[in-house]
Amino acid sequence: MNETMPITAAKARLSELVGRLVHRGDKIFITKKGKSVAVLLPLEAYEDLAKKERRNLLSARSALADLDAEIEQMCRDAYSEREKEKDRDVTF
């Protein structure tokens, strides 16, 4: 079960909330001044999210790794063209 509660209530009931996370798998959304600021969730749910995040990061890294050689070649080409135009004034 999901529940939303103010941080003051969560502080007062922390032991109870941890029990609900462990035994029932509840997720508790914490608010501060009426705005959502945090979520309490079971460790297993957190670990699942962390695994998915790692897989996504590894996939992104693999996809971008193929671009390294292409970017390096583009830089070489740009410097090569710059060298051909020695009289060109390049300001940084």
Steps between C-alpha positions, in 0.01 A plus 500: 500500500623851422446781747593867512579670828673810634857462618398580859261203505761276337758593766257418778406165343831391346515157671146420387576616145815288476294200612248568225779526244653171610187293554248641253719664237328837543641815346471818705515839329628776729393862467645818642287813498257317273757408236622145434867477597586132559384141480551217745501164327604144577867419446411245231314763299798735531742227390281424195505868404878517546550194276283651227691827527834321466374307196378824341832674567696209356279498190548873454875466549518225239299704253717807550827305488451450127503877458847547654683408181265710288542808722876455505508484119284814474745684727797382293325615182422841649862553612627376167283752314612773739865416426434539126386858560804631687416860412151472650463695824345272763401663827402316814 
